[in-house]
Amino acid sequence: MLKALCQALAEKPWLRLLGLSFVVSSIGNGITYIVIFSELIRLSAPATSLALAYVLSTVPGLIGSKIGERYCQRTNPYQILIVGECLGMLGLLAPFSAVMTGSIPLFLIAQTASAFTIGMTFPAMSKIFKTGLSEKELPVATTLETIIFACYVIFGVCLGLLLLGHISVMSLLVLDASSFVIALILLRFSRSRFAKNFIQVSPSQARISWRTLSGAQRRGILLLPLLALTAAPAMALLPALVPPTFSGSEAQNMALALLFARSLGQLAGPLLLNPEKFEKNSNSNLLMVSCLFAFITCYGLVPFSSSKYLALAFIFMAHLFSNVVFSLAIYTILKKFDEVHISAAMAKSYRLQMMVTALVSIGAGYGAQYFGVVFSLYLFSGTGFVLIVMLSLGERWLKQKPVNFRPEQQ
């Protein structure tokens, strides 16, 4: 996969610039992410607040994805990405205020702007990839998209961990603001290098209905929500899963290191896949179930790890497996929908994923408060996994014949 990715980047200047713009933006977003969670941990925020912070870092994307979907039908998706970066820069006002006041609610609100802009960019990026890349290059698109969103934390977390404690948190937020400016410049250069024209359609033409979709299209839309069913509770509780052998500042550093290990796994996961076998792997329920079983097993062992390195390894491996599923889910949508419907399909899948994430994350947070973090993890992620297995064995909800069959793009 790494060879195919490098080849595509070398041949397409617009793709290099687009990817670089998101990497730069991700550095700043990751720094803000570290600032928010380190301050919440420092202020001894309860597990419910940590879970709520995770929810607020995702759920506003519901609104953002709807806006992104609508404007993808009528305008150049690059324009949506540029607007998203501008809104993200304005959203830094919330963490600035939160740092100055030490308010936990403000720190929670600080997550919403980033989530909103990610929701906007998700359907826009999908349309750019679908239009600008050939069908053979779609596996590269899924890998790059996964890497871009993994970079939301990985580069910023790395830099944030190095700088945290050495410079003020306000200075870290200024770095974030600078990254938005650089990303905007790179996006404009990428747009100028993009030679193909985007199809503009009316909302009625781009609309998709569950009853008219084929079984493969339905499965593609549902893969991301199914992943969230198992993964979201564990990810929401991650900062609270630090083994009890750690305490004080050591526990805080360990929690941040776990977040970093998570991002490393997210980055490395897609690179394990062979681009020649994407079609076969994307249709394998057994592969999906096996990866999610490995994910929940690794997370379940973290609280009992006697060594910090072992705990970090478990988190790394967990997200290695989960992001294999994520990459295949993105590929399935890109493969099964044409350019007219790709934005609506991706936005629909994303919104379902965010709704599932909100429900199970809030439930896991409150469960942790009353029953303990470990029990809540087993209960919610375990239940999600069991439901996925049951649905995978049945699939009758996918095999129903569509009313007005829409041919899939082959």
N, C-alpha and C positions, 0 to 999 in steps of 0.2 A: 504493500500500500504506500509506503514512504516513497518508493521510486516513482509510482504513478502520480503521486501528489507533486513531487518536485518537477516532473516533466510538464504537468499542466501549468504550474506556476511559471516555469521558464518560457512557455509558449504564449501565455496570455498576460500581458502587462496589466490589464484591468483587474485581473484576478489577484495578482500580487499586491496591487495598491489597495484593493478592497480588503484583503486579508490583513494587510499591515495596518490599515486604519482601525480595524476592530481589535487588533492586538494592542495598539497604542491606547485606544479607549479602555480596553480591559485592564491595562496596568493601573489606570486611575481608579476604575470601578473596584478593582480588587483591593486597592489601598483603603478606599472608603469602607469596604466590607470588613476589613481587619479593624479599622478604627471603631466601627459600630459594635462588633462583637467583643472586642477587647474591652471597650467601655462598659458594655452590658455585664460582662463577667466581672470587671473591676467593681461595679456597683452592686454586685451580688444579686443580679436579676434572677428571679425564680425560673424554673424549667418552663412554666407556662409562657413567660415573656420571651424566652429563647425560641420556643415553638412559634409564638405569634410573630416574632421577628422574621422567622423563616417564611411564614405565610405571607407577610407583607412584602417580602422580597420576591414574591411570585404572583400573587392573586391580582394586583392591579394590571397585570398583563392581559387579563380578560378584556378589559376595555380597550387597551392598546392594540390588541390583535384585531378587534372589530374595526377600529379606525384604520389600521394598516391594511386590512382586507379590502375595505371599501375604496380607499385611495389607490390601491394597486390596480383596480379596475379602470381607473380614469386617468392616472398620471404615471409618470416615470417613477419606478420604485426607488431609484436613487434619491429622489426628492424626499421620500419618506425617511430614508436613512439620515439625510442631512437634518431634517426637522427633529428627528429623534435625538441626534447628538446635541442640538441646541436646547431641547427640553431637558436633557440629562444635565447639562451645565447649569441651567436654572435650578434644577432640583437640588443642587449642592447647598442651597440656602438652608435646607432643613438640617443636615448634619452639622453645618457651621453653628446654627442656633443651639442644637443639642449639646455640642461640646462646651459651649459657653455657659449653658444653664445646668448641665448635668442631669437633664430630664430623661428618664427612661421612655416615657411616651413619645418624646420627640425623636429619640433614637429609633423607635419602632416606625414612626412616620417617615423617617429618612430613607427607608427601604423602598417606599412606594414609587418614587420617581424613576428609579432604575428599572423596576419591574415593568412600569408602564411603557418605557421606551423599548425594552426587550420585546414586549408583546407587539409593538408596532413593527419592529424590524424583522421578526420571524417570518411573516408571509412575504415581506418585501425581498428578503434575501432568497427565499425559495423561488420566487419568480425570476430573479436575476440569474440564479443558477440554471433554472429550467430553460431560459431563453439563450443564455450565453454558452452553455456547455452541451456537448453532444451526449447521446444516450450512453455511449461507452464511458464517458467521463463522469457520469452521475455518482459512482462510488467515491470519486475524489471530492465531489461536492458535499457528500454526507460527512466525509472525514474532516474536511475543512470547516464545515459548519459546526461539527462537534468540537473541534479544536478551538474555534473562535469563542464558543460559549464556555469551554473549559478555561480559556485564558481570562475569562471574567474574574477568576480568582487566582489562577496559578502565578502569573507574573506579578500581579499586584500583591498577592499574599507573600511571595518570596521577598519582594522589595519592602513590603510593609513590616514583615518580621525582622528584617535587617535594620530598618530605620526606627521601629517602634521603641521608644525609650531613649533614643539618641537625638531625635528632633521632636518638636511639639506636634500634637495631633492636628493643630491648625495648619502647620506647614505641610503635613501629609495631604490635607484636603486641597491646598493650593496646587500641589502636584497633580491631583485629579483634575482640577480645572484646566491646567495646562494641557493635559492629555486630550481633553475634548477639542481644544483649538487645533492641535496637530491632526487629530482624526478628521476634522472637518476639511482641512486642506487636502488630505490624502483622498477623501471621498470625492472631492471635486475633480481631482486628477483622474481617478478611476472612471468617473462618469464620462469624462472627455475621451477616454480610450475605448469605451464600449461602443462597438460598431453596429450591433444589431438593433432593430426596432422592436419595441414592446407592443404586444397586442392590447388594444383598448376595447373594452366591452361594456355593455350595460349591466347593472346589478342583476337583472333577470337572467341574462345569459350566463353569468358567472355563478349563479346560485346553485348549490348542490342540495339534493334531498336524499335522506337515508333510503327511502323506498325505491329510488331509481339507481342506486349504486349496486355494483356487482359484489360478490362475496369477498374477493381480494381487495377491493377498494374499502369496504367496511372494515376489514381486518387491519388495513393500513392506518386508517383513522384512529382505530382503537388501541394500537400498540403503545403509543405514548401514555394514554390514561392508564393502561394496565401496568406499565412500568411504574408509574407514580403510586399505584395502589400498594405496591410492596416497598418501593424505595423512599417515598416521601416521609413516612413516619420515622424511619431510621435517620434520614438526613436532618430532619427537624430536631431530633434529640441528640445529634452528634456532639455538640459542645458539652452536653451533660453526661456523656458516656465515659468520661475520663475515669480510669480505674481508681478505686478508693485509696490506693497506696500513695496517690499524689494529693497534695494539699497546698493552699496558699498560692503564691506566685508560680510555683512549680505546676500546679494544676492549670493555671491560666495559660502558661506557655504550652502545656501539653494539649489543651483544647485547640489552640491556634495551629499547633503542629498537625493535629488530626485533620483540620480543615485543609491544610496544605497537602497532606497525603491523599486526601479525597480528590483534589484537583489533579495531582500527578496521575492517579488512576484514570480519571476522566480523559486526560490527554493521551495516555498510552493505549487505552482500550481499543479505539478504532484502528490503530496501527497494526493490531494483531490480525486483522481481517485481510483475506486475499481478495483483491478487487475482481478477480475472475470468478469467484464463487459467491458474489453478493446476491445474485438472483436466487441461487439454491438456498443459501443461509437465511435469506429474508423470509422464505416460505416455511421454515422449520420451527414448528411449535416446540419440539423437543429441545432445540438449542436455546430458545427463549426461556423455557422453564428451568433448564439446567443452569443457565447463567443467573437467574433470579434466586435459585436455591443456594448457589454459591455465595451470592450477595448477602442474603439474610443469615447464612451460617457464619460468615466472616464478621458481620456486625454483632451477632449474638455472642461472639467470643471476646470482643473488645473489653467489656467491663471486667472480665476475669483474667486479663493479661497481666502477668507479673512483671513484664518488661515493657518499657515504652516503645522499644523498637518492634516488638511483637505486635503491639497495638497498632502502630503505624503501618506495619506490613498488612495486617488484616484489613484496615481501611483502604489501603492502596489496592489490594486484590479485589475487594468488594466492588470498587468503582471501575476496576478493569473490566469486570463482568457486566456491570450495569450499563456501561457505555457501549459495549458490543450490542446490546439490545437497542439502545438509543440510536446508534448509527444505522442499524438495520431498519428501524422504524422510520427514520427520515428517508432512507433510500426507497422504502416501499411506497411512500406517498409520492415522492418525486417520479418514481417509475410508473405508477398506476394512474396518474392524472395528467392531463394535457396542460398546456400553458394557460388556457382560458380558465381552468378550474383549480390550478395548483394553489393559488393564494387562498381561496376559500377553503380548500381541503386542509391545508396546513394550519390555517387559523382555527378551523373547527377542531382539529386534533389538539392544538395547543390549548384552546379554551377548555376542552374536556379534561385535559391534563391538569390545568390550573384549578379547576373545580374539585377534582379528586384530591389534589395536593392540599387544598385548603381544608377540606373536611377531615381527612385522615391526620393531618398535622395538628390541627386544633384538638382533635380527639386524643392524639398521642400526648400532647402537652398537658392536658387536664388529667389524663390517665397517669402520667408521671407524677403529678402533684399528689394524687390520692393513693396510688398503688406502687409507686416507685418507677424509676426510669427503665430498669431492666425488664420488669414485667410488662410495662407499657409497650416497649419495643417488641417483645415477643407477641403480645396480643395483637397489635395493629399490623405490623409487617407480616406476621405469621398468618393472620386472617386474610390479608391481601393476597398472599402467595397461594393459599388454599383455594381462594376464589378463582385465581388465574388458572390453576390446574384444572378445576372443574369446568371452566369455560373452554379451555383447550381440548379437553376430552370430548366435550359436547359439540360445540361449534354449530349447532342447529340455527342459532341466531345469525350466523353468517351465510348459511347455505340456502336461505330463502331466495327464490327467484325474484329479481328486481322487476318492478312494474314496467318501467320504460328503460330497458337496458342501455346503458351508455358504454360504448366500446372503450376498453382501456387502451392506452397508448402502448403499442408493442415495440 
